[in-house]
């Protein structure tokens, strides 16, 4: 559906209409999909960008045999895709469905339904891409599938929702976490999307995913700006606070997943590697991205009422 953009219309409506119109030419779901299984497999190439590993400088990692590190990078690809699947299904999809099923009253309702339904189609494609790409690497490498589902962001979201005492809080919390995740994923994807030294399928999948997620960041910030217009002061504080708290969980190193991988591979000193990890600089980097998001959607005026991303971060704990 094409929405006209009449003169004098508010900025949020103009933004949402432009995003809706761009989706037909931008979204991967509307393009001829790449036959990933037709891409050449190069056993000499890594399946994941080692620069994204939180323990890449640890002596136990750098001193491990190259073949074992390569096997770990294949499982890093699995962790990334499994986490993507869980975020798409358990975090982003429910937030899209909330706005599709019950759009807010006012002039932006139909527009929000339109852009959220487009995003929902994109997310379904990303889930399928991740499933196919993960299984492709398992098959080509001849390795066992990683059976892991306890991702910290998803578990933390469920705990946060359990603590909400009103339906409006649950709706705002669901959307705030999805909005932050869709903004933060662009920072993470950028490295692999630009790394043409990794496995061709891994590079192609992340490049396609990144192209959509860069647009989704605008879609979700546009939807957030539309919602913020009708929020009370209390709702705005809750919304901003949840967005900033999401930073720490998104930047989490997923020690549980890595503990399982190290155990499967009998990686020397794997437990020591995980025990030596801290939160690192990722939280600070992601906090800046989210603060820019808060400014874009009109919540910068809250100032001291919104806790900082680092102060709100729960302590990172190694799980044995």
C-alpha positions in Angstrom: 0.0 0.0 0.0 1.4 3.4 -1.0 0.7 6.2 1.5 0.8 9.8 0.2 2.8 12.3 2.1 0.8 15.5 2.2 2.3 18.9 2.9 2.2 20.0 6.5 2.1 16.4 7.9 3.9 15.7 11.1 7.5 14.4 11.0 6.7 11.0 12.5 4.0 10.3 9.8 6.4 11.4 7.1 9.1 9.1 8.4 6.8 6.1 8.7 5.4 6.5 5.2 8.8 6.8 3.6 10.0 3.7 5.5 6.9 1.8 4.3 7.5 2.8 0.7 11.2 2.0 0.8 10.6 -1.5 2.1 9.6 -2.9 -1.4 13.0 -2.1 -2.9 15.1 -2.6 0.3 13.9 -5.7 2.2 15.6 -9.0 1.4 12.3 -10.8 1.6 11.3 -8.9 -1.6 14.4 -9.8 -3.5 15.5 -13.0 -5.3 17.1 -15.0 -2.4 20.6 -16.2 -2.7 21.1 -20.0 -3.1 23.4 -20.2 -0.2 24.1 -23.9 -0.8 25.4 -23.0 -4.2 28.2 -20.9 -2.7 31.6 -22.5 -2.7 32.7 -23.8 0.7 36.3 -23.1 1.7 37.5 -25.3 4.5 40.5 -23.0 5.0 38.4 -20.0 5.9 37.0 -19.3 9.4 33.2 -19.3 9.8 33.1 -16.4 12.2 35.1 -13.1 12.7 37.6 -13.8 15.5 37.6 -10.1 16.4 34.1 -10.5 17.8 35.2 -13.2 20.3 35.2 -11.7 23.9 38.3 -13.9 24.8 40.3 -13.3 21.6 43.3 -11.9 23.5 43.3 -14.5 26.3 46.6 -16.5 26.3 44.8 -19.8 26.6 43.0 -19.0 23.3 45.9 -17.6 21.4 48.1 -20.6 22.4 45.5 -23.2 21.4 46.0 -25.3 18.2 44.8 -23.5 15.1 42.5 -26.4 14.2 40.8 -26.3 17.6 40.4 -22.5 17.3 38.8 -23.0 13.9 36.4 -25.5 15.3 35.5 -23.0 18.0 34.8 -20.3 15.4 32.4 -22.7 13.7 30.5 -22.9 17.0 30.7 -19.2 17.4 28.8 -19.0 14.1 26.3 -21.4 15.7 25.9 -19.4 18.9 25.4 -16.2 16.8 22.7 -17.8 14.7 20.9 -19.6 17.6 20.8 -16.3 19.6 19.5 -14.6 16.5 16.7 -17.1 16.1 15.7 -16.7 19.8 15.8 -12.9 19.6 13.7 -12.9 16.4 11.2 -15.3 17.7 11.0 -14.4 21.4 11.9 -10.7 21.5 11.2 -8.9 18.2 8.2 -10.9 16.8 6.0 -10.4 20.0 6.7 -6.6 19.9 5.7 -6.5 16.2 2.6 -8.5 17.0 1.6 -6.1 19.8 1.4 -3.1 17.4 -0.2 -5.1 14.6 -2.9 -6.5 16.8 -3.6 -3.4 18.9 -2.2 -0.2 17.3 -2.3 2.9 19.5 -5.3 5.2 18.9 -4.7 8.2 16.6 -3.5 9.0 13.1 -0.4 6.7 13.2 -2.2 3.5 13.9 -2.5 2.2 10.4 1.0 3.3 9.5 2.4 1.5 12.5 0.5 -1.7 11.5 2.0 -1.4 8.0 5.6 -1.0 8.9 5.4 -3.6 11.7 3.9 -6.2 9.4 6.7 -5.5 7.0 9.3 -5.9 9.8 7.6 -9.1 10.8 8.1 -10.6 7.4 11.7 -9.6 7.5 12.2 -11.3 10.8 10.7 -14.5 9.6 13.2 -14.5 6.7 16.1 -13.8 9.1 15.0 -16.8 11.2 15.0 -19.0 8.1 18.4 -17.7 7.0 19.9 -18.4 10.4 18.5 -21.9 10.5 19.8 -22.8 7.0 23.2 -21.1 7.5 23.7 -22.8 10.9 22.9 -26.3 9.5 25.0 -25.6 6.4 28.1 -25.2 8.6 27.3 -28.2 10.8 27.0 -30.3 7.6 30.1 -29.0 5.9 32.3 -29.2 9.0 30.9 -32.5 10.1 30.3 -31.3 13.6 27.5 -32.0 16.1 24.7 -29.4 16.4 24.9 -27.1 19.4 21.9 -27.8 21.7 21.6 -24.5 23.6 18.6 -22.2 24.2 19.3 -20.5 27.5 20.3 -17.1 26.1 20.6 -14.4 28.8 18.7 -11.6 26.9 15.7 -13.9 26.5 15.8 -15.1 30.0 16.2 -11.6 31.4 13.3 -10.4 29.3 11.0 -13.0 30.8 12.1 -12.1 34.3 11.5 -8.4 33.6 8.0 -9.1 32.3 7.2 -11.3 35.3 8.0 -8.3 37.5 5.6 -5.9 35.6 2.4 -5.2 37.6 0.3 -3.7 34.8 -0.5 -4.5 31.2 0.8 -1.1 30.0 4.2 -1.9 31.6 4.4 -5.3 29.9 3.6 -3.8 26.5 6.2 -1.0 26.9 8.8 -3.4 28.2 8.3 -5.8 25.3 8.6 -3.0 22.8 11.5 -1.2 24.5 13.6 -4.4 24.6 12.9 -5.1 20.9 13.6 -1.5 20.0 17.0 -1.6 21.7 17.8 -5.0 20.3 17.1 -3.9 16.7 19.4 -0.8 17.2 22.2 -2.7 18.9 22.3 -5.6 16.4 23.5 -3.2 13.7 26.7 -2.5 15.6 27.3 -6.2 16.0 26.5 -7.2 12.4 28.7 -4.5 10.9 32.0 -6.5 11.5 30.9 -9.7 9.8 29.0 -7.9 7.1 32.3 -6.2 6.1 34.6 -9.2 6.7 34.9 -10.9 3.3 37.7 -13.1 4.6 35.3 -15.3 6.5 33.3 -18.2 4.9 31.3 -17.0 1.9 27.9 -18.1 3.2 28.6 -16.5 6.6 29.6 -13.3 5.0 26.5 -13.3 2.6 24.0 -14.1 5.4 25.3 -11.4 7.7 25.5 -8.9 4.9 21.8 -9.6 4.0 20.8 -9.5 7.7 22.7 -6.3 8.3 21.1 -4.5 5.3 17.6 -5.2 6.8 18.6 -4.5 10.4 20.0 -1.1 9.5 16.5 -0.3 8.1 14.8 -1.9 11.1 16.7 0.4 13.4 14.9 3.3 11.6 11.6 1.4 11.6 11.6 0.8 15.3 12.9 4.2 16.2 10.1 5.7 14.0 7.5 3.5 15.7 9.0 4.5 19.1 8.8 8.2 18.2 5.1 7.7 17.3 4.4 5.9 20.6 6.3 8.4 22.7 4.0 11.2 21.5 1.2 9.7 23.5 3.1 8.6 26.6 2.8 10.0 30.1 5.9 11.1 31.9 5.8 7.9 33.9 5.5 5.8 30.8 8.4 7.6 29.2 10.7 7.0 32.2 9.8 3.3 32.2 10.4 3.0 28.4 13.8 4.8 28.5 14.9 2.8 31.5 14.2 -0.6 29.9 16.0 0.5 26.7 19.1 1.3 28.6 19.0 -1.8 30.8 18.8 -3.9 27.6 22.4 -2.8 26.7 24.1 -4.9 29.3 22.1 -8.1 28.4 22.6 -7.6 24.7 26.4 -7.2 25.2 26.5 -10.3 27.5 29.2 -12.8 26.5 26.8 -15.8 26.7 29.2 -17.7 29.0 26.7 -20.5 29.3 26.8 -21.2 25.5 30.6 -21.0 25.5 30.9 -23.3 28.5 29.0 -25.9 26.6 31.1 -25.4 23.5 34.4 -25.7 25.4 33.1 -28.8 27.1 32.1 -30.4 23.8 35.5 -29.7 22.3 37.5 -30.4 25.5 39.1 -27.0 25.0 42.2 -26.6 27.2 41.7 -24.1 30.0 38.2 -23.3 28.8 36.8 -22.7 32.3 39.8 -20.4 33.0 39.0 -18.3 29.9 35.4 -17.8 31.0 36.4 -17.0 34.6 38.8 -14.3 33.4 36.2 -12.5 31.3 34.6 -9.2 32.4 32.0 -7.0 30.8 34.7 -5.4 28.6 34.1 -2.3 26.5 31.1 -3.6 24.6 28.6 -2.1 27.2 30.1 1.3 26.7 30.0 1.1 22.9 26.4 -0.1 22.9 25.3 2.5 25.5 26.3 5.2 23.1 24.2 3.7 20.3 21.2 3.5 22.6 21.6 7.0 23.9 21.5 8.2 20.3 18.3 6.2 19.9 16.8 7.9 23.0 17.6 11.3 21.5 16.1 10.4 18.2 12.8 9.3 19.7 12.4 12.4 21.8 13.3 11.2 25.3 16.6 13.1 25.9 14.7 15.6 28.1 14.3 13.0 30.8 18.0 13.5 31.9 18.7 12.2 35.4 15.4 10.4 35.6 16.8 7.7 33.3 19.6 5.6 34.8 22.8 5.2 32.8 23.3 2.0 30.8 26.4 1.0 32.8 24.8 1.7 36.2 21.7 -0.3 35.4 23.7 -3.3 34.2 23.4 -6.5 36.2 26.7 -8.1 37.1 28.0 -10.5 34.5 28.4 -13.9 36.1 30.1 -17.0 34.8 27.7 -20.0 34.9 29.4 -23.4 35.3 
